[in-house]
Amino acid sequence: MGRGRREIPRRLGEKLKKIRLNLGIETYEEMISRIDRPEMSLYPSSIYLFEQGEREPLLAVLLRYARLGKIPVEVLIDDDLDY
């Protein structure tokens, strides 16, 4: 019983981008300043890859996005839920 790699929710990137834009944050650097913690080590390229759906953020990053967007984290990870 092996564990395969889980697929990234296909709408996650668009939801993360929508949160950033709804907050009026235009740059990846500014977004990092709003969500980064020392243990996260985020870079502008990280935010870009998250928003493109090419990389899935750590749970701690998803929680920060959800809190900033004032939405439950389930909305971010469930493709059937809209934001």
PDB file of N, CA, C and O in Angstrom, chain B, residues numbered from 101:
ATOM      1  N   MET B 101       0.829  -1.167   0.000  1.00  0.00           N
ATOM      2  CA  MET B 101       0.000   0.000   0.000  1.00  0.00           C
ATOM      3  C   MET B 101       0.884   1.243   0.000  1.00  0.00           C
ATOM      4  O   MET B 101       1.191   1.795   1.057  1.00  0.00           O
ATOM      5  N   GLY B 102       1.283   1.671  -1.167  1.00  0.00           N
ATOM      6  CA  GLY B 102       2.125   2.855  -1.264  1.00  0.00           C
ATOM      7  C   GLY B 102       1.305   4.132  -1.299  1.00  0.00           C
ATOM      8  O   GLY B 102       0.120   4.135  -1.632  1.00  0.00           O
ATOM      9  N   ARG B 103       1.961   5.181  -0.955  1.00  0.00           N
ATOM     10  CA  ARG B 103       1.295   6.488  -1.017  1.00  0.00           C
ATOM     11  C   ARG B 103       1.802   7.224  -2.242  1.00  0.00           C
ATOM     12  O   ARG B 103       2.986   7.541  -2.351  1.00  0.00           O
ATOM     13  N   GLY B 104       0.898   7.486  -3.150  1.00  0.00           N
ATOM     14  CA  GLY B 104       1.269   8.254  -4.329  1.00  0.00           C
ATOM     15  C   GLY B 104       1.168   9.738  -4.023  1.00  0.00           C
ATOM     16  O   GLY B 104       0.591  10.148  -3.016  1.00  0.00           O
ATOM     17  N   ARG B 105       1.733  10.519  -4.900  1.00  0.00           N
ATOM     18  CA  ARG B 105       1.661  11.965  -4.748  1.00  0.00           C
ATOM     19  C   ARG B 105       0.240  12.424  -5.033  1.00  0.00           C
ATOM     20  O   ARG B 105      -0.374  12.016  -6.019  1.00  0.00           O
ATOM     21  N   ARG B 106      -0.264  13.267  -4.169  1.00  0.00           N
ATOM     22  CA  ARG B 106      -1.615  13.784  -4.283  1.00  0.00           C
ATOM     23  C   ARG B 106      -1.636  14.923  -5.293  1.00  0.00           C
ATOM     24  O   ARG B 106      -0.700  15.720  -5.364  1.00  0.00           O
ATOM     25  N   GLU B 107      -2.716  14.993  -6.077  1.00  0.00           N
ATOM     26  CA  GLU B 107      -2.853  16.077  -7.039  1.00  0.00           C
ATOM     27  C   GLU B 107      -3.151  17.397  -6.343  1.00  0.00           C
ATOM     28  O   GLU B 107      -3.849  17.438  -5.330  1.00  0.00           O
ATOM     29  N   ILE B 108      -2.615  18.466  -6.898  1.00  0.00           N
ATOM     30  CA  ILE B 108      -2.914  19.815  -6.399  1.00  0.00           C
ATOM     31  C   ILE B 108      -4.338  20.148  -6.830  1.00  0.00           C
ATOM     32  O   ILE B 108      -4.692  19.927  -7.988  1.00  0.00           O
ATOM     33  N   PRO B 109      -5.165  20.677  -5.924  1.00  0.00           N
ATOM     34  CA  PRO B 109      -6.511  21.089  -6.354  1.00  0.00           C
ATOM     35  C   PRO B 109      -6.396  22.012  -7.565  1.00  0.00           C
ATOM     36  O   PRO B 109      -5.628  22.974  -7.534  1.00  0.00           O
ATOM     37  N   ARG B 110      -7.139  21.736  -8.614  1.00  0.00           N
ATOM     38  CA  ARG B 110      -6.945  22.451  -9.874  1.00  0.00           C
ATOM     39  C   ARG B 110      -7.320  23.925  -9.814  1.00  0.00           C
ATOM     40  O   ARG B 110      -6.828  24.706 -10.628  1.00  0.00           O
ATOM     41  N   ARG B 111      -8.169  24.329  -8.882  1.00  0.00           N
ATOM     42  CA  ARG B 111      -8.567  25.743  -8.776  1.00  0.00           C
ATOM     43  C   ARG B 111      -7.815  26.491  -7.677  1.00  0.00           C
ATOM     44  O   ARG B 111      -8.072  27.674  -7.451  1.00  0.00           O
ATOM     45  N   LEU B 112      -6.900  25.824  -6.999  1.00  0.00           N
ATOM     46  CA  LEU B 112      -6.187  26.447  -5.884  1.00  0.00           C
ATOM     47  C   LEU B 112      -5.443  27.706  -6.319  1.00  0.00           C
ATOM     48  O   LEU B 112      -5.546  28.742  -5.662  1.00  0.00           O
ATOM     49  N   GLY B 113      -4.706  27.628  -7.404  1.00  0.00           N
ATOM     50  CA  GLY B 113      -3.920  28.765  -7.870  1.00  0.00           C
ATOM     51  C   GLY B 113      -4.764  29.995  -8.133  1.00  0.00           C
ATOM     52  O   GLY B 113      -4.409  31.100  -7.722  1.00  0.00           O
ATOM     53  N   GLU B 114      -5.889  29.804  -8.822  1.00  0.00           N
ATOM     54  CA  GLU B 114      -6.752  30.950  -9.123  1.00  0.00           C
ATOM     55  C   GLU B 114      -7.338  31.553  -7.850  1.00  0.00           C
ATOM     56  O   GLU B 114      -7.529  32.767  -7.771  1.00  0.00           O
ATOM     57  N   LYS B 115      -7.623  30.721  -6.859  1.00  0.00           N
ATOM     58  CA  LYS B 115      -8.162  31.228  -5.591  1.00  0.00           C
ATOM     59  C   LYS B 115      -7.104  32.013  -4.817  1.00  0.00           C
ATOM     60  O   LYS B 115      -7.405  33.048  -4.222  1.00  0.00           O
ATOM     61  N   LEU B 116      -5.872  31.519  -4.825  1.00  0.00           N
ATOM     62  CA  LEU B 116      -4.797  32.239  -4.146  1.00  0.00           C
ATOM     63  C   LEU B 116      -4.556  33.594  -4.803  1.00  0.00           C
ATOM     64  O   LEU B 116      -4.363  34.600  -4.120  1.00  0.00           O
ATOM     65  N   LYS B 117      -4.570  33.611  -6.111  1.00  0.00           N
ATOM     66  CA  LYS B 117      -4.379  34.871  -6.836  1.00  0.00           C
ATOM     67  C   LYS B 117      -5.519  35.835  -6.539  1.00  0.00           C
ATOM     68  O   LYS B 117      -5.295  37.032  -6.356  1.00  0.00           O
ATOM     69  N   LYS B 118      -6.734  35.318  -6.492  1.00  0.00           N
ATOM     70  CA  LYS B 118      -7.897  36.164  -6.219  1.00  0.00           C
ATOM     71  C   LYS B 118      -7.795  36.798  -4.826  1.00  0.00           C
ATOM     72  O   LYS B 118      -8.132  37.968  -4.649  1.00  0.00           O
ATOM     73  N   ILE B 119      -7.338  36.033  -3.855  1.00  0.00           N
ATOM     74  CA  ILE B 119      -7.144  36.591  -2.518  1.00  0.00           C
ATOM     75  C   ILE B 119      -6.152  37.743  -2.573  1.00  0.00           C
ATOM     76  O   ILE B 119      -6.407  38.823  -2.039  1.00  0.00           O
ATOM     77  N   ARG B 120      -5.022  37.503  -3.223  1.00  0.00           N
ATOM     78  CA  ARG B 120      -3.992  38.545  -3.315  1.00  0.00           C
ATOM     79  C   ARG B 120      -4.547  39.808  -3.970  1.00  0.00           C
ATOM     80  O   ARG B 120      -4.349  40.913  -3.464  1.00  0.00           O
ATOM     81  N   LEU B 121      -5.234  39.644  -5.080  1.00  0.00           N
ATOM     82  CA  LEU B 121      -5.758  40.807  -5.792  1.00  0.00           C
ATOM     83  C   LEU B 121      -6.882  41.495  -5.027  1.00  0.00           C
ATOM     84  O   LEU B 121      -6.972  42.722  -5.039  1.00  0.00           O
ATOM     85  N   ASN B 122      -7.742  40.722  -4.361  1.00  0.00           N
ATOM     86  CA  ASN B 122      -8.816  41.313  -3.556  1.00  0.00           C
ATOM     87  C   ASN B 122      -8.278  42.126  -2.387  1.00  0.00           C
ATOM     88  O   ASN B 122      -8.931  43.059  -1.918  1.00  0.00           O
ATOM     89  N   LEU B 123      -7.096  41.774  -1.923  1.00  0.00           N
ATOM     90  CA  LEU B 123      -6.452  42.533  -0.848  1.00  0.00           C
ATOM     91  C   LEU B 123      -5.739  43.779  -1.391  1.00  0.00           C
ATOM     92  O   LEU B 123      -5.198  44.578  -0.626  1.00  0.00           O
ATOM     93  N   GLY B 124      -5.746  43.931  -2.711  1.00  0.00           N
ATOM     94  CA  GLY B 124      -5.075  45.073  -3.320  1.00  0.00           C
ATOM     95  C   GLY B 124      -3.573  44.921  -3.375  1.00  0.00           C
ATOM     96  O   GLY B 124      -2.845  45.906  -3.494  1.00  0.00           O
ATOM     97  N   ILE B 125      -3.111  43.691  -3.288  1.00  0.00           N
ATOM     98  CA  ILE B 125      -1.675  43.412  -3.315  1.00  0.00           C
ATOM     99  C   ILE B 125      -1.280  43.104  -4.748  1.00  0.00           C
ATOM    100  O   ILE B 125      -1.736  42.123  -5.336  1.00  0.00           O
ATOM    101  N   GLU B 126      -0.424  43.957  -5.303  1.00  0.00           N
ATOM    102  CA  GLU B 126      -0.056  43.808  -6.709  1.00  0.00           C
ATOM    103  C   GLU B 126       1.212  43.015  -6.938  1.00  0.00           C
ATOM    104  O   GLU B 126       1.390  42.444  -8.014  1.00  0.00           O
ATOM    105  N   THR B 127       2.100  42.964  -5.955  1.00  0.00           N
ATOM    106  CA  THR B 127       3.377  42.280  -6.171  1.00  0.00           C
ATOM    107  C   THR B 127       3.495  41.038  -5.293  1.00  0.00           C
ATOM    108  O   THR B 127       2.899  40.939  -4.221  1.00  0.00           O
ATOM    109  N   TYR B 128       4.284  40.104  -5.792  1.00  0.00           N
ATOM    110  CA  TYR B 128       4.550  38.894  -5.015  1.00  0.00           C
ATOM    111  C   TYR B 128       5.322  39.231  -3.746  1.00  0.00           C
ATOM    112  O   TYR B 128       5.110  38.619  -2.699  1.00  0.00           O
ATOM    113  N   GLU B 129       6.211  40.202  -3.845  1.00  0.00           N
ATOM    114  CA  GLU B 129       7.006  40.612  -2.685  1.00  0.00           C
ATOM    115  C   GLU B 129       6.112  41.121  -1.554  1.00  0.00           C
ATOM    116  O   GLU B 129       6.336  40.806  -0.385  1.00  0.00           O
ATOM    117  N   GLU B 130       5.108  41.904  -1.910  1.00  0.00           N
ATOM    118  CA  GLU B 130       4.191  42.421  -0.897  1.00  0.00           C
ATOM    119  C   GLU B 130       3.376  41.284  -0.276  1.00  0.00           C
ATOM    120  O   GLU B 130       3.110  41.283   0.926  1.00  0.00           O
ATOM    121  N   MET B 131       2.986  40.322  -1.109  1.00  0.00           N
ATOM    122  CA  MET B 131       2.232  39.175  -0.582  1.00  0.00           C
ATOM    123  C   MET B 131       3.096  38.405   0.404  1.00  0.00           C
ATOM    124  O   MET B 131       2.618  37.981   1.456  1.00  0.00           O
ATOM    125  N   ILE B 132       4.350  38.226   0.071  1.00  0.00           N
ATOM    126  CA  ILE B 132       5.266  37.526   0.972  1.00  0.00           C
ATOM    127  C   ILE B 132       5.342  38.252   2.310  1.00  0.00           C
ATOM    128  O   ILE B 132       5.330  37.616   3.364  1.00  0.00           O
ATOM    129  N   SER B 133       5.418  39.571   2.272  1.00  0.00           N
ATOM    130  CA  SER B 133       5.515  40.325   3.525  1.00  0.00           C
ATOM    131  C   SER B 133       4.264  40.160   4.379  1.00  0.00           C
ATOM    132  O   SER B 133       4.325  40.317   5.598  1.00  0.00           O
ATOM    133  N   ARG B 134       3.126  39.845   3.752  1.00  0.00           N
ATOM    134  CA  ARG B 134       1.882  39.650   4.497  1.00  0.00           C
ATOM    135  C   ARG B 134       1.741  38.244   5.062  1.00  0.00           C
ATOM    136  O   ARG B 134       1.081  38.054   6.084  1.00  0.00           O
ATOM    137  N   ILE B 135       2.359  37.244   4.406  1.00  0.00           N
ATOM    138  CA  ILE B 135       2.142  35.864   4.855  1.00  0.00           C
ATOM    139  C   ILE B 135       3.383  35.175   5.392  1.00  0.00           C
ATOM    140  O   ILE B 135       3.264  34.149   6.061  1.00  0.00           O
ATOM    141  N   ASP B 136       4.562  35.697   5.125  1.00  0.00           N
ATOM    142  CA  ASP B 136       5.787  34.973   5.441  1.00  0.00           C
ATOM    143  C   ASP B 136       6.048  34.884   6.941  1.00  0.00           C
ATOM    144  O   ASP B 136       5.773  35.814   7.700  1.00  0.00           O
ATOM    145  N   ARG B 137       6.571  33.773   7.328  1.00  0.00           N
ATOM    146  CA  ARG B 137       7.073  33.513   8.664  1.00  0.00           C
ATOM    147  C   ARG B 137       8.476  32.939   8.482  1.00  0.00           C
ATOM    148  O   ARG B 137       8.762  32.362   7.433  1.00  0.00           O
ATOM    149  N   PRO B 138       9.347  33.079   9.461  1.00  0.00           N
ATOM    150  CA  PRO B 138      10.730  32.592   9.289  1.00  0.00           C
ATOM    151  C   PRO B 138      10.825  31.141   8.821  1.00  0.00           C
ATOM    152  O   PRO B 138      11.722  30.800   8.050  1.00  0.00           O
ATOM    153  N   GLU B 139       9.924  30.298   9.270  1.00  0.00           N
ATOM    154  CA  GLU B 139      10.001  28.880   8.906  1.00  0.00           C
ATOM    155  C   GLU B 139       9.513  28.599   7.479  1.00  0.00           C
ATOM    156  O   GLU B 139       9.679  27.484   6.985  1.00  0.00           O
ATOM    157  N   MET B 140       8.919  29.584   6.819  1.00  0.00           N
ATOM    158  CA  MET B 140       8.347  29.353   5.490  1.00  0.00           C
ATOM    159  C   MET B 140       9.337  29.568   4.353  1.00  0.00           C
ATOM    160  O   MET B 140       9.269  28.849   3.356  1.00  0.00           O
ATOM    161  N   SER B 141      10.234  30.507   4.458  1.00  0.00           N
ATOM    162  CA  SER B 141      11.226  30.805   3.418  1.00  0.00           C
ATOM    163  C   SER B 141      10.595  30.957   2.035  1.00  0.00           C
ATOM    164  O   SER B 141      10.922  30.209   1.114  1.00  0.00           O
ATOM    165  N   LEU B 142       9.706  31.910   1.897  1.00  0.00           N
ATOM    166  CA  LEU B 142       9.036  32.141   0.618  1.00  0.00           C
ATOM    167  C   LEU B 142       9.812  33.130  -0.246  1.00  0.00           C
ATOM    168  O   LEU B 142      10.504  34.019   0.249  1.00  0.00           O
ATOM    169  N   TYR B 143       9.671  32.944  -1.542  1.00  0.00           N
ATOM    170  CA  TYR B 143      10.296  33.811  -2.541  1.00  0.00           C
ATOM    171  C   TYR B 143       9.220  34.231  -3.538  1.00  0.00           C
ATOM    172  O   TYR B 143       8.184  33.574  -3.634  1.00  0.00           O
ATOM    173  N   PRO B 144       9.446  35.311  -4.278  1.00  0.00           N
ATOM    174  CA  PRO B 144       8.455  35.703  -5.293  1.00  0.00           C
ATOM    175  C   PRO B 144       8.123  34.561  -6.252  1.00  0.00           C
ATOM    176  O   PRO B 144       6.973  34.403  -6.660  1.00  0.00           O
ATOM    177  N   SER B 145       9.125  33.774  -6.607  1.00  0.00           N
ATOM    178  CA  SER B 145       8.871  32.643  -7.506  1.00  0.00           C
ATOM    179  C   SER B 145       7.947  31.605  -6.862  1.00  0.00           C
ATOM    180  O   SER B 145       7.206  30.916  -7.563  1.00  0.00           O
ATOM    181  N   SER B 146       7.990  31.493  -5.528  1.00  0.00           N
ATOM    182  CA  SER B 146       7.088  30.563  -4.833  1.00  0.00           C
ATOM    183  C   SER B 146       5.647  30.993  -5.032  1.00  0.00           C
ATOM    184  O   SER B 146       4.789  30.177  -5.371  1.00  0.00           O
ATOM    185  N   ILE B 147       5.377  32.290  -4.818  1.00  0.00           N
ATOM    186  CA  ILE B 147       4.013  32.802  -4.971  1.00  0.00           C
ATOM    187  C   ILE B 147       3.543  32.607  -6.409  1.00  0.00           C
ATOM    188  O   ILE B 147       2.405  32.202  -6.647  1.00  0.00           O
ATOM    189  N   TYR B 148       4.416  32.895  -7.359  1.00  0.00           N
ATOM    190  CA  TYR B 148       4.088  32.700  -8.776  1.00  0.00           C
ATOM    191  C   TYR B 148       3.700  31.241  -9.040  1.00  0.00           C
ATOM    192  O   TYR B 148       2.672  30.974  -9.662  1.00  0.00           O
ATOM    193  N   LEU B 149       4.515  30.311  -8.571  1.00  0.00           N
ATOM    194  CA  LEU B 149       4.233  28.886  -8.802  1.00  0.00           C
ATOM    195  C   LEU B 149       2.951  28.445  -8.113  1.00  0.00           C
ATOM    196  O   LEU B 149       2.220  27.618  -8.656  1.00  0.00           O
ATOM    197  N   PHE B 150       2.661  28.976  -6.932  1.00  0.00           N
ATOM    198  CA  PHE B 150       1.397  28.663  -6.255  1.00  0.00           C
ATOM    199  C   PHE B 150       0.223  29.125  -7.110  1.00  0.00           C
ATOM    200  O   PHE B 150      -0.732  28.379  -7.327  1.00  0.00           O
ATOM    201  N   GLU B 151       0.304  30.363  -7.591  1.00  0.00           N
ATOM    202  CA  GLU B 151      -0.801  30.942  -8.350  1.00  0.00           C
ATOM    203  C   GLU B 151      -0.971  30.298  -9.725  1.00  0.00           C
ATOM    204  O   GLU B 151      -2.065  30.329 -10.289  1.00  0.00           O
ATOM    205  N   GLN B 152       0.088  29.723 -10.263  1.00  0.00           N
ATOM    206  CA  GLN B 152       0.008  29.028 -11.549  1.00  0.00           C
ATOM    207  C   GLN B 152      -0.448  27.578 -11.388  1.00  0.00           C
ATOM    208  O   GLN B 152      -0.675  26.879 -12.376  1.00  0.00           O
ATOM    209  N   GLY B 153      -0.580  27.133 -10.139  1.00  0.00           N
ATOM    210  CA  GLY B 153      -0.987  25.758  -9.883  1.00  0.00           C
ATOM    211  C   GLY B 153       0.114  24.755 -10.133  1.00  0.00           C
ATOM    212  O   GLY B 153      -0.154  23.562 -10.272  1.00  0.00           O
ATOM    213  N   GLU B 154       1.349  25.218 -10.192  1.00  0.00           N
ATOM    214  CA  GLU B 154       2.478  24.334 -10.451  1.00  0.00           C
ATOM    215  C   GLU B 154       3.107  23.791  -9.179  1.00  0.00           C
ATOM    216  O   GLU B 154       3.870  22.825  -9.217  1.00  0.00           O
ATOM    217  N   ARG B 155       2.788  24.408  -8.064  1.00  0.00           N
ATOM    218  CA  ARG B 155       3.341  23.979  -6.781  1.00  0.00           C
ATOM    219  C   ARG B 155       2.288  24.212  -5.708  1.00  0.00           C
ATOM    220  O   ARG B 155       1.577  25.216  -5.730  1.00  0.00           O
ATOM    221  N   GLU B 156       2.196  23.280  -4.772  1.00  0.00           N
ATOM    222  CA  GLU B 156       1.219  23.418  -3.695  1.00  0.00           C
ATOM    223  C   GLU B 156       1.895  23.985  -2.452  1.00  0.00           C
ATOM    224  O   GLU B 156       2.932  23.481  -2.020  1.00  0.00           O
ATOM    225  N   PRO B 157       1.308  25.038  -1.875  1.00  0.00           N
ATOM    226  CA  PRO B 157       1.900  25.622  -0.668  1.00  0.00           C
ATOM    227  C   PRO B 157       1.784  24.691   0.529  1.00  0.00           C
ATOM    228  O   PRO B 157       0.916  23.819   0.580  1.00  0.00           O
ATOM    229  N   LEU B 158       2.670  24.893   1.483  1.00  0.00           N
ATOM    230  CA  LEU B 158       2.552  24.191   2.760  1.00  0.00           C
ATOM    231  C   LEU B 158       1.250  24.586   3.441  1.00  0.00           C
ATOM    232  O   LEU B 158       0.687  25.644   3.158  1.00  0.00           O
ATOM    233  N   LEU B 159       0.783  23.744   4.325  1.00  0.00           N
ATOM    234  CA  LEU B 159      -0.458  24.026   5.051  1.00  0.00           C
ATOM    235  C   LEU B 159      -0.382  25.360   5.782  1.00  0.00           C
ATOM    236  O   LEU B 159      -1.367  26.098   5.822  1.00  0.00           O
ATOM    237  N   ALA B 160       0.763  25.679   6.356  1.00  0.00           N
ATOM    238  CA  ALA B 160       0.909  26.957   7.070  1.00  0.00           C
ATOM    239  C   ALA B 160       0.685  28.142   6.138  1.00  0.00           C
ATOM    240  O   ALA B 160       0.113  29.152   6.548  1.00  0.00           O
ATOM    241  N   VAL B 161       1.125  28.029   4.908  1.00  0.00           N
ATOM    242  CA  VAL B 161       0.926  29.103   3.927  1.00  0.00           C
ATOM    243  C   VAL B 161      -0.549  29.183   3.553  1.00  0.00           C
ATOM    244  O   VAL B 161      -1.105  30.279   3.466  1.00  0.00           O
ATOM    245  N   LEU B 162      -1.187  28.044   3.331  1.00  0.00           N
ATOM    246  CA  LEU B 162      -2.617  28.032   3.013  1.00  0.00           C
ATOM    247  C   LEU B 162      -3.436  28.662   4.139  1.00  0.00           C
ATOM    248  O   LEU B 162      -4.388  29.401   3.887  1.00  0.00           O
ATOM    249  N   LEU B 163      -3.061  28.366   5.362  1.00  0.00           N
ATOM    250  CA  LEU B 163      -3.769  28.961   6.496  1.00  0.00           C
ATOM    251  C   LEU B 163      -3.622  30.472   6.527  1.00  0.00           C
ATOM    252  O   LEU B 163      -4.581  31.182   6.832  1.00  0.00           O
ATOM    253  N   ARG B 164      -2.433  30.972   6.215  1.00  0.00           N
ATOM    254  CA  ARG B 164      -2.217  32.428   6.175  1.00  0.00           C
ATOM    255  C   ARG B 164      -3.057  33.068   5.073  1.00  0.00           C
ATOM    256  O   ARG B 164      -3.667  34.115   5.291  1.00  0.00           O
ATOM    257  N   TYR B 165      -3.095  32.452   3.899  1.00  0.00           N
ATOM    258  CA  TYR B 165      -3.930  32.960   2.810  1.00  0.00           C
ATOM    259  C   TYR B 165      -5.401  32.987   3.245  1.00  0.00           C
ATOM    260  O   TYR B 165      -6.094  33.987   3.053  1.00  0.00           O
ATOM    261  N   ALA B 166      -5.866  31.888   3.828  1.00  0.00           N
ATOM    262  CA  ALA B 166      -7.265  31.798   4.237  1.00  0.00           C
ATOM    263  C   ALA B 166      -7.601  32.876   5.263  1.00  0.00           C
ATOM    264  O   ALA B 166      -8.652  33.512   5.177  1.00  0.00           O
ATOM    265  N   ARG B 167      -6.723  33.080   6.220  1.00  0.00           N
ATOM    266  CA  ARG B 167      -6.972  34.117   7.233  1.00  0.00           C
ATOM    267  C   ARG B 167      -6.992  35.504   6.619  1.00  0.00           C
ATOM    268  O   ARG B 167      -7.851  36.321   6.952  1.00  0.00           O
ATOM    269  N   LEU B 168      -6.052  35.777   5.726  1.00  0.00           N
ATOM    270  CA  LEU B 168      -6.033  37.079   5.062  1.00  0.00           C
ATOM    271  C   LEU B 168      -7.294  37.296   4.223  1.00  0.00           C
ATOM    272  O   LEU B 168      -7.847  38.395   4.181  1.00  0.00           O
ATOM    273  N   GLY B 169      -7.739  36.222   3.553  1.00  0.00           N
ATOM    274  CA  GLY B 169      -8.933  36.307   2.727  1.00  0.00           C
ATOM    275  C   GLY B 169     -10.226  36.176   3.494  1.00  0.00           C
ATOM    276  O   GLY B 169     -11.311  36.320   2.931  1.00  0.00           O
ATOM    277  N   LYS B 170     -10.110  35.899   4.796  1.00  0.00           N
ATOM    278  CA  LYS B 170     -11.275  35.716   5.674  1.00  0.00           C
ATOM    279  C   LYS B 170     -12.230  34.640   5.139  1.00  0.00           C
ATOM    280  O   LYS B 170     -13.445  34.820   5.061  1.00  0.00           O
ATOM    281  N   ILE B 171     -11.605  33.507   4.774  1.00  0.00           N
ATOM    282  CA  ILE B 171     -12.367  32.368   4.283  1.00  0.00           C
ATOM    283  C   ILE B 171     -11.865  31.097   4.961  1.00  0.00           C
ATOM    284  O   ILE B 171     -10.720  31.050   5.412  1.00  0.00           O
ATOM    285  N   PRO B 172     -12.703  30.073   5.037  1.00  0.00           N
ATOM    286  CA  PRO B 172     -12.229  28.790   5.569  1.00  0.00           C
ATOM    287  C   PRO B 172     -11.209  28.170   4.616  1.00  0.00           C
ATOM    288  O   PRO B 172     -11.341  28.306   3.399  1.00  0.00           O
ATOM    289  N   VAL B 173     -10.218  27.507   5.141  1.00  0.00           N
ATOM    290  CA  VAL B 173      -9.194  26.881   4.308  1.00  0.00           C
ATOM    291  C   VAL B 173      -9.811  25.842   3.370  1.00  0.00           C
ATOM    292  O   VAL B 173      -9.259  25.569   2.304  1.00  0.00           O
ATOM    293  N   GLU B 174     -10.935  25.269   3.751  1.00  0.00           N
ATOM    294  CA  GLU B 174     -11.613  24.285   2.898  1.00  0.00           C
ATOM    295  C   GLU B 174     -11.983  24.886   1.540  1.00  0.00           C
ATOM    296  O   GLU B 174     -11.978  24.189   0.525  1.00  0.00           O
ATOM    297  N   VAL B 175     -12.300  26.164   1.529  1.00  0.00           N
ATOM    298  CA  VAL B 175     -12.655  26.823   0.269  1.00  0.00           C
ATOM    299  C   VAL B 175     -11.460  26.807  -0.688  1.00  0.00           C
ATOM    300  O   VAL B 175     -11.634  26.696  -1.901  1.00  0.00           O
ATOM    301  N   LEU B 176     -10.267  26.917  -0.145  1.00  0.00           N
ATOM    302  CA  LEU B 176      -9.081  26.909  -0.992  1.00  0.00           C
ATOM    303  C   LEU B 176      -8.805  25.534  -1.586  1.00  0.00           C
ATOM    304  O   LEU B 176      -8.428  25.428  -2.753  1.00  0.00           O
ATOM    305  N   ILE B 177      -8.986  24.497  -0.806  1.00  0.00           N
ATOM    306  CA  ILE B 177      -8.552  23.168  -1.250  1.00  0.00           C
ATOM    307  C   ILE B 177      -9.648  22.318  -1.882  1.00  0.00           C
ATOM    308  O   ILE B 177      -9.364  21.259  -2.442  1.00  0.00           O
ATOM    309  N   ASP B 178     -10.887  22.770  -1.797  1.00  0.00           N
ATOM    310  CA  ASP B 178     -11.997  22.026  -2.394  1.00  0.00           C
ATOM    311  C   ASP B 178     -12.406  22.710  -3.698  1.00  0.00           C
ATOM    312  O   ASP B 178     -12.936  23.821  -3.681  1.00  0.00           O
ATOM    313  N   ASP B 179     -12.160  22.050  -4.813  1.00  0.00           N
ATOM    314  CA  ASP B 179     -12.486  22.635  -6.117  1.00  0.00           C
ATOM    315  C   ASP B 179     -13.980  22.867  -6.313  1.00  0.00           C
ATOM    316  O   ASP B 179     -14.373  23.651  -7.176  1.00  0.00           O
ATOM    317  N   ASP B 180     -14.807  22.205  -5.532  1.00  0.00           N
ATOM    318  CA  ASP B 180     -16.252  22.369  -5.672  1.00  0.00           C
ATOM    319  C   ASP B 180     -16.780  23.598  -4.929  1.00  0.00           C
ATOM    320  O   ASP B 180     -17.934  23.989  -5.107  1.00  0.00           O
ATOM    321  N   LEU B 181     -15.933  24.200  -4.101  1.00  0.00           N
ATOM    322  CA  LEU B 181     -16.338  25.398  -3.355  1.00  0.00           C
ATOM    323  C   LEU B 181     -15.781  26.632  -4.044  1.00  0.00           C
ATOM    324  O   LEU B 181     -14.617  26.661  -4.443  1.00  0.00           O
ATOM    325  N   ASP B 182     -16.624  27.653  -4.180  1.00  0.00           N
ATOM    326  CA  ASP B 182     -16.213  28.894  -4.841  1.00  0.00           C
ATOM    327  C   ASP B 182     -15.750  29.926  -3.843  1.00  0.00           C
ATOM    328  O   ASP B 182     -16.150  29.941  -2.679  1.00  0.00           O
ATOM    329  N   TYR B 183     -14.888  30.789  -4.348  1.00  0.00           N
ATOM    330  CA  TYR B 183     -14.435  31.944  -3.568  1.00  0.00           C
ATOM    331  C   TYR B 183     -14.675  33.170  -4.391  1.00  0.00           C
ATOM    332  O   TYR B 183     -14.374  34.279  -3.949  1.00  0.00           O
TER     333      TYR B 183
END
